[in-house]
Amino acid sequence: MPRSTASVSLMLALLAVAATGSIALKGAMRSAPEQVLADQALRKIAARLAQQGFAVRIERHPVQNDVVLADRGACRISARDASAGAAFATAFTQQAASVGAVRYLYRQERFAAPPETRVMLFRLVPRTLDRLGLHLARPLPVAIATSSACPAGDFALDDISVRP
């Protein structure tokens, strides 16, 4: 049985609304200048570790986020902005293998894998508000590896946030 013109028109209208919503959502997710936020994240991670007596240096990566490497005695830490999520999780794990196992910190919680869904949900509102000129801080996921000589804990990296 052929579909009526009205039902085809309704389906096309729904498709147009869904496509428009998808484009708006993607635009909202990219609204803040990402390099500015990545640099801000790097500085915050380095500062938090330096405040705890770590000698800190930055390892630059042209494709991935840069890494903060920190040493205090035998304790070694590798930490970076994990906003890229699972896209670079394997590379993070390989690069930090000489330090220790990678875990992810986000909003004062620990995760074994990047918390991508949570990050997306908690960033949706701030990035949408960016379009209106209202810039809210957004929590930052941090990938961290610590050597076995480090004391237990998250080294105050579990509540890093950035603001455009």
PyMOL commands that set and color helices and strands:
alter all, ss='L'
color gray80, all
select helices_A, chain A and resi 5-29+34-51+85-95+116-130
alter helices_A, ss='H'
color red, helices_A
select strands_A, chain A and resi 55-59+67-72+75-81+102-106+109-111+138-139+142-146+161-162
alter strands_A, ss='S'
color yellow, strands_A
deselect
rebuild
show_as cartoon
